[in-house]
């Protein structure tokens, strides 16, 4: 029975800062991708992740683009595959860039942490895992990356609602 869920992305430990403003991510949002679950070049995995992210936002015209080399933009989305142990959101949003990830053997699932950053602070943060499936253009990878984007860029700040709570996965 559990085998039927093997391709399902898992997004958990979601955090929303009280300073998160919905739709602050409208317009062009740079995406920094680190790590690679497929042993491809960093440019290839970045292209696949950015392509998968298109259209993964609610209610705001957002165009996600590869982050330029050099200084990190103030607002950006960071995706880290195979993160080092105990990496916190404060390190994920550090500038100029978060730490590199270690290469690992090809696996059926890969750990992911991600954040929507404003400066050196995570406005939203999520961790979990995605299935590697048919590669970076396959449905498992694309669905996993989209689920992280939807968790990171909700149309409302769940912490601002009566009773607080997390945004549903």
C-alpha positions as a Python dict, from the first residue, in 0.01 Angstrom:
ca = {
    (1, 'X'): (0, 0, 0),
    (2, 'X'): (280, 246, 79),
    (3, 'X'): (435, 179, -261),
    (4, 'X'): (142, 363, -420),
    (5, 'X'): (255, 687, -253),
    (6, 'X'): (620, 661, -360),
    (7, 'X'): (588, 934, -623),
    (8, 'X'): (394, 1178, -404),
    (9, 'X'): (585, 1487, -289),
    (10, 'X'): (604, 1546, 84),
    (11, 'X'): (614, 1909, 200),
    (12, 'X'): (628, 1946, 576),
    (13, 'X'): (771, 2169, 846),
    (14, 'X'): (632, 2477, 672),
    (15, 'X'): (706, 2815, 831),
    (16, 'X'): (550, 3156, 756),
    (17, 'X'): (709, 3468, 902),
    (18, 'X'): (468, 3733, 1031),
    (19, 'X'): (638, 3977, 790),
    (20, 'X'): (543, 3767, 485),
    (21, 'X'): (325, 3975, 254),
    (22, 'X'): (119, 3779, 2),
    (23, 'X'): (189, 3876, -359),
    (24, 'X'): (523, 4034, -273),
    (25, 'X'): (653, 3773, -513),
    (26, 'X'): (466, 3916, -814),
    (27, 'X'): (667, 4016, -1119),
    (28, 'X'): (1002, 3855, -1185),
    (29, 'X'): (1136, 3632, -907),
    (30, 'X'): (1489, 3492, -931),
    (31, 'X'): (1529, 3126, -835),
    (32, 'X'): (1854, 2992, -692),
    (33, 'X'): (1886, 2615, -726),
    (34, 'X'): (2160, 2421, -548),
    (35, 'X'): (2228, 2051, -549),
    (36, 'X'): (2130, 1793, -807),
    (37, 'X'): (1941, 1468, -756),
    (38, 'X'): (2026, 1348, -1110),
    (39, 'X'): (2398, 1409, -1150),
    (40, 'X'): (2343, 1663, -1425),
    (41, 'X'): (2516, 1995, -1462),
    (42, 'X'): (2396, 2265, -1225),
    (43, 'X'): (2268, 2462, -1526),
    (44, 'X'): (2054, 2167, -1643),
    (45, 'X'): (1889, 2108, -1305),
    (46, 'X'): (1835, 2482, -1265),
    (47, 'X'): (1663, 2500, -1606),
    (48, 'X'): (1441, 2202, -1519),
    (49, 'X'): (1341, 2346, -1181),
    (50, 'X'): (1270, 2695, -1316),
    (51, 'X'): (1063, 2546, -1603),
    (52, 'X'): (861, 2338, -1356),
    (53, 'X'): (792, 2645, -1141),
    (54, 'X'): (621, 2847, -1415),
    (55, 'X'): (257, 2906, -1328),
    (56, 'X'): (296, 2774, -972),
    (57, 'X'): (168, 3084, -795),
    (58, 'X'): (-178, 3194, -685),
    (59, 'X'): (-332, 3523, -795),
    (60, 'X'): (-18, 3712, -897),
    (61, 'X'): (150, 3743, -1234),
    (62, 'X'): (485, 3588, -1148),
    (63, 'X'): (767, 3490, -1379),
    (64, 'X'): (1031, 3274, -1213),
    (65, 'X'): (1378, 3304, -1366),
    (66, 'X'): (1721, 3162, -1295),
    (67, 'X'): (1906, 3377, -1041),
    (68, 'X'): (2187, 3577, -1197),
    (69, 'X'): (2546, 3509, -1101),
    (70, 'X'): (2694, 3731, -833),
    (71, 'X'): (2515, 3911, -554),
    (72, 'X'): (2184, 3755, -455),
    (73, 'X'): (1873, 3959, -532),
    (74, 'X'): (1681, 4091, -231),
    (75, 'X'): (1373, 3878, -308),
    (76, 'X'): (1437, 3529, -434),
    (77, 'X'): (1326, 3171, -410),
    (78, 'X'): (1589, 2917, -304),
    (79, 'X'): (1562, 2542, -370),
    (80, 'X'): (1822, 2312, -217),
    (81, 'X'): (1835, 1944, -313),
    (82, 'X'): (2026, 1703, -85),
    (83, 'X'): (2075, 1969, 185),
    (84, 'X'): (2346, 1925, 446),
    (85, 'X'): (2217, 1810, 786),
    (86, 'X'): (2081, 2075, 1023),
    (87, 'X'): (2076, 2354, 766),
    (88, 'X'): (1843, 2625, 893),
    (89, 'X'): (1637, 2884, 711),
    (90, 'X'): (1883, 3156, 817),
    (91, 'X'): (2157, 2975, 622),
    (92, 'X'): (1931, 2908, 324),
    (93, 'X'): (1872, 3280, 271),
    (94, 'X'): (2230, 3386, 340),
    (95, 'X'): (2392, 3601, 81),
    (96, 'X'): (2571, 3573, -151),
    (97, 'X'): (2448, 3209, -151),
    (98, 'X'): (2365, 2918, 77),
    (99, 'X'): (2627, 2646, 123),
    (100, 'X'): (2681, 2390, -151),
    (101, 'X'): (2522, 2049, -119),
    (102, 'X'): (2708, 1721, -129),
    (103, 'X'): (2673, 1486, -423),
    (104, 'X'): (2483, 1172, -337),
    (105, 'X'): (2404, 848, -509),
    (106, 'X'): (2097, 846, -729),
    (107, 'X'): (1793, 779, -514),
    (108, 'X'): (1420, 724, -554),
    (109, 'X'): (1351, 1029, -333),
    (110, 'X'): (1556, 1335, -258),
    (111, 'X'): (1539, 1569, 41),
    (112, 'X'): (1452, 1930, -39),
    (113, 'X'): (1450, 2251, 161),
    (114, 'X'): (1329, 2574, 11),
    (115, 'X'): (1262, 2932, 111),
    (116, 'X'): (1118, 3255, -20),
    (117, 'X'): (1380, 3503, 92),
    (118, 'X'): (1377, 3876, 154),
    (119, 'X'): (1733, 3978, 212),
    (120, 'X'): (1892, 3730, 454),
    (121, 'X'): (1558, 3631, 609),
    (122, 'X'): (1318, 3354, 510),
    (123, 'X'): (967, 3491, 468),
    (124, 'X'): (848, 3134, 411),
    (125, 'X'): (1034, 2806, 451),
    (126, 'X'): (953, 2441, 381),
    (127, 'X'): (1128, 2109, 389),
    (128, 'X'): (1037, 1763, 271),
    (129, 'X'): (1118, 1533, -17),
    (130, 'X'): (1026, 1465, -376),
    (131, 'X'): (1042, 1156, -594),
    (132, 'X'): (1306, 1160, -863),
    (133, 'X'): (1101, 936, -1096),
    (134, 'X'): (1159, 982, -1467),
    (135, 'X'): (1417, 1257, -1431),
    (136, 'X'): (1405, 1637, -1413),
    (137, 'X'): (1139, 1666, -1684),
    (138, 'X'): (927, 1383, -1543),
    (139, 'X'): (596, 1435, -1363),
    (140, 'X'): (725, 1336, -1018),
    (141, 'X'): (1000, 1601, -1018),
    (142, 'X'): (777, 1869, -1169),
    (143, 'X'): (492, 1797, -924),
    (144, 'X'): (734, 1804, -631),
    (145, 'X'): (887, 2138, -727),
    (146, 'X'): (541, 2289, -782),
    (147, 'X'): (420, 2167, -441),
    (148, 'X'): (713, 2346, -277),
    (149, 'X'): (635, 2666, -469),
    (150, 'X'): (268, 2653, -368),
    (151, 'X'): (366, 2606, -4),
    (152, 'X'): (618, 2892, -17),
    (153, 'X'): (401, 3150, -193),
    (154, 'X'): (47, 3125, -54),
    (155, 'X'): (-208, 3395, -145),
    (156, 'X'): (-248, 3474, 225),
    (157, 'X'): (-23, 3454, 527),
    (158, 'X'): (-158, 3159, 729),
    (159, 'X'): (-14, 3315, 1044),
    (160, 'X'): (-238, 3619, 999),
    (161, 'X'): (-563, 3424, 1026),
    (162, 'X'): (-752, 3376, 1352),
    (163, 'X'): (-607, 3069, 1514),
    (164, 'X'): (-296, 3076, 1293),
    (165, 'X'): (-211, 2737, 1156),
    (166, 'X'): (-26, 2610, 857),
    (167, 'X'): (-119, 2632, 492),
    (168, 'X'): (-247, 2289, 386),
    (169, 'X'): (-18, 2078, 168),
}
